[in-house]
């Protein structure tokens, strides 16, 4: 590549980088600027680093060193200053947008809670299956109850009274026998 073409490429890279830094208005390292502009403009890493150094020497951008790494950012003094009216207008916009954000966040939380409730409830087909299962259970219990009622081996109240009387009589006899055995031992 000739020196004339190299200079034109360096000038184009410097113009692209200057415009990018002013539009973004935030600090970038040479590596970050290269990574962000490589796909769009096809700039090489060395060309980006060289163009950033050149812009910093010309005073069109600022450079700050952090250890071995250098950070480049647009010169804030070259940007137009905002008037008090513009600042108040921006503060009003910020307050309005903050209120809108809070309202949207609250609406989002409400919708998420409603979604959680809906996800936790049964759908119509699930509910229909549950009703069918309960009907089957109810039918089987009804059938079992009918079988128990129709059985002929029920205990009558007289038979129950007789068994109760025999049991109480037997337990009294057993109690007397155990008392006699204890008194004979002592």
C-alpha positions as CSV (number, residue, x, y, z in Angstrom):
1,X,0.0,0.0,0.0
2,X,1.4,3.4,-0.9
3,X,1.8,6.2,1.7
4,X,-0.9,8.3,0.1
5,X,-3.5,5.5,0.5
6,X,-2.3,4.7,4.0
7,X,-2.8,8.3,5.0
8,X,-6.3,8.4,3.5
9,X,-7.2,5.2,5.3
10,X,-5.8,6.6,8.6
11,X,-7.8,9.8,8.0
12,X,-11.0,7.8,7.4
13,X,-10.4,5.7,10.5
14,X,-9.9,8.9,12.5
15,X,-13.1,10.4,11.2
16,X,-15.1,7.2,11.9
17,X,-13.6,6.9,15.4
18,X,-14.2,10.6,16.2
19,X,-17.8,10.4,15.1
20,X,-18.3,7.1,17.0
21,X,-16.9,8.5,20.3
22,X,-19.0,11.7,20.0
23,X,-22.2,9.7,19.3
24,X,-21.7,7.2,22.1
25,X,-20.3,9.8,24.5
26,X,-18.7,7.2,26.7
27,X,-15.1,5.9,27.3
28,X,-13.6,3.1,25.2
29,X,-10.3,1.4,25.1
30,X,-8.6,0.8,21.7
31,X,-9.7,-2.9,21.9
32,X,-13.3,-2.0,22.6
33,X,-13.4,0.5,19.8
34,X,-11.8,-2.0,17.4
35,X,-14.3,-4.7,18.4
36,X,-17.3,-2.4,17.9
37,X,-16.2,-0.9,14.6
38,X,-14.5,-3.9,13.0
39,X,-17.6,-5.4,11.4
40,X,-19.2,-2.2,10.1
41,X,-16.1,-0.4,8.8
42,X,-13.4,-3.2,8.5
43,X,-10.9,-1.2,10.5
44,X,-7.8,-3.1,11.7
45,X,-6.7,-3.1,15.3
46,X,-3.4,-1.2,14.6
47,X,-5.2,1.4,12.5
48,X,-7.7,2.0,15.3
49,X,-5.0,2.3,17.9
50,X,-3.0,4.7,15.7
51,X,-6.1,6.8,14.9
52,X,-7.0,7.1,18.5
53,X,-3.5,8.2,19.4
54,X,-3.5,10.7,16.6
55,X,-6.9,12.2,17.7
56,X,-5.7,12.4,21.3
57,X,-2.5,14.3,20.2
58,X,-4.6,16.7,18.1
59,X,-6.8,17.4,21.2
60,X,-10.0,16.3,19.5
61,X,-10.5,13.5,22.0
62,X,-9.2,12.9,25.6
63,X,-7.0,10.1,26.7
64,X,-6.6,8.7,30.2
65,X,-4.2,5.9,31.2
66,X,-5.2,3.2,33.7
67,X,-2.1,1.2,34.3
68,X,-1.0,-0.2,30.9
69,X,-4.3,0.4,29.2
70,X,-5.5,3.7,27.8
71,X,-9.1,4.9,27.7
72,X,-10.3,7.3,25.0
73,X,-13.4,9.5,25.2
74,X,-14.9,12.5,23.5
75,X,-13.8,15.9,24.7
76,X,-16.7,17.2,26.7
77,X,-15.7,20.9,26.2
78,X,-16.3,20.5,22.5
79,X,-19.9,19.5,23.1
80,X,-22.6,22.2,23.3
81,X,-23.5,23.2,26.9
82,X,-27.1,22.9,28.0
83,X,-29.0,26.0,29.3
84,X,-30.8,26.0,32.6
85,X,-34.1,25.8,30.8
86,X,-33.0,22.8,28.8
87,X,-31.8,21.2,32.1
88,X,-35.1,21.8,33.8
89,X,-36.9,20.4,30.8
90,X,-34.7,17.3,30.9
91,X,-35.3,16.9,34.7
92,X,-39.0,17.1,34.0
93,X,-38.7,14.5,31.3
94,X,-36.7,12.3,33.6
95,X,-39.3,12.6,36.4
96,X,-42.2,11.8,34.0
97,X,-40.3,8.8,32.6
98,X,-39.5,7.6,36.1
99,X,-43.1,7.8,37.1
100,X,-44.1,5.9,33.9
101,X,-41.4,3.3,34.6
102,X,-42.7,2.7,38.2
103,X,-46.3,2.4,36.9
104,X,-45.2,-0.1,34.2
105,X,-43.2,-2.1,36.8
106,X,-46.2,-2.2,39.1
107,X,-48.4,-3.3,36.2
108,X,-45.8,-6.0,35.3
109,X,-45.7,-7.3,38.9
110,X,-49.5,-7.4,38.9
111,X,-49.6,-9.3,35.6
112,X,-46.9,-11.7,36.8
113,X,-48.9,-12.5,39.9
114,X,-52.0,-13.1,37.8
115,X,-50.1,-15.3,35.5
116,X,-48.7,-17.3,38.5
117,X,-52.3,-17.7,39.7
118,X,-53.5,-18.9,36.3
119,X,-50.6,-21.3,35.9
120,X,-51.4,-22.7,39.3
121,X,-55.1,-23.3,38.5
122,X,-56.5,-26.2,36.5
123,X,-57.4,-25.9,32.9
124,X,-60.9,-26.9,31.6
125,X,-59.7,-30.3,30.2
126,X,-57.9,-31.0,33.5
127,X,-61.0,-30.1,35.5
128,X,-63.2,-32.3,33.3
129,X,-60.8,-35.3,33.9
130,X,-60.9,-34.6,37.7
131,X,-64.7,-34.5,37.6
132,X,-64.8,-37.8,35.8
133,X,-62.4,-39.4,38.3
134,X,-64.5,-38.1,41.2
135,X,-67.7,-39.5,39.5
136,X,-66.0,-42.9,39.2
137,X,-64.9,-42.8,42.8
138,X,-68.4,-41.8,43.9
139,X,-70.0,-44.7,41.9
140,X,-67.6,-47.2,43.4
141,X,-68.4,-46.0,46.9
142,X,-72.1,-46.1,46.2
143,X,-71.8,-49.7,44.9
144,X,-69.8,-50.7,48.0
145,X,-72.4,-49.1,50.3
146,X,-75.2,-51.0,48.5
147,X,-73.3,-54.3,48.9
148,X,-72.9,-53.7,52.6
149,X,-76.6,-52.8,53.1
150,X,-77.7,-55.8,51.2
151,X,-75.6,-58.3,53.1
152,X,-77.6,-60.7,55.3
153,X,-75.0,-61.2,58.0
154,X,-75.8,-58.0,60.0
155,X,-75.6,-58.1,63.8
156,X,-79.0,-57.4,65.3
157,X,-79.3,-55.2,68.4
158,X,-80.3,-58.3,70.5
159,X,-77.2,-60.2,69.4
160,X,-75.0,-57.2,70.2
161,X,-76.5,-56.9,73.7
162,X,-76.0,-60.6,74.4
163,X,-72.3,-60.5,73.4
164,X,-71.8,-57.4,75.5
165,X,-73.4,-59.1,78.5
166,X,-71.3,-62.2,78.1
167,X,-68.2,-60.1,77.8
168,X,-68.8,-58.1,80.9
169,X,-69.7,-61.3,82.9
170,X,-66.5,-62.9,81.7
171,X,-64.4,-60.0,82.6
172,X,-65.9,-59.9,86.1
173,X,-65.1,-63.6,86.5
174,X,-61.6,-63.1,85.3
175,X,-61.2,-60.2,87.8
176,X,-62.4,-62.3,90.7
177,X,-60.1,-65.1,89.8
178,X,-57.0,-62.8,89.6
179,X,-57.9,-61.3,93.0
180,X,-58.1,-64.8,94.5
181,X,-54.8,-65.8,93.0
182,X,-53.1,-62.7,94.4
183,X,-54.5,-63.2,97.9
184,X,-53.4,-66.8,97.9
185,X,-49.9,-65.9,96.9
186,X,-49.5,-63.3,99.7
